[in-house]
Amino acid sequence: MRLRGLIYCHWLWIWAILFYFNIIPISPLFSLFFAFILSTANFLFNRINDDINKYIKITISLFELFILIIIFQKRPYILYKEIPINILIFIIYLIVLYYNNLSLYKVYFDLIPKKLKKYKTLKEYIYSYT
């Protein structure tokens, strides 16, 4: 199954780019923070991810940290009015998953680990997106 468009971090990365270049005024910092914590914890502590190449896990976590830091440097605070918008975007994401007959659990604890386990090296993983 193709996961393009169905991974929330990808949504956040696009949102971060739009915010960084002042295309949209709403910061994704709130969501980026939680996404970084959850995905890094998932890679480190979830036994289902033990078979994933450690360099792939490190690269994904560092990239998410990089995006978080860039947005934090642009604006190191979260406006209260942005929190409901961040939550709304996440709800929209869940609706998209629902209409694709998926759940957050299925994507993050089944499909993504299966996909990442296919790649034996970081190079294979990177070239899969080119």
ZIUR-V348968 format. One record per run of one state. SS is the DSSP state (a for helix, b for strand, c for the rest). FROM is the first residue (numbers start at 0). TO is the last residue. If there is no record, write none. Layout:
SS,FROM,TO / SS,FROM,TO
//
This chain:
c,0,6 / a,7,19 / c,20,27 / a,28,44 / c,45,45 / a,46,48 / c,49,52 / a,53,73 / c,74,78 / a,79,98 / c,99,102 / a,103,116 / c,117,120 / a,121,126 / c,127,129
//
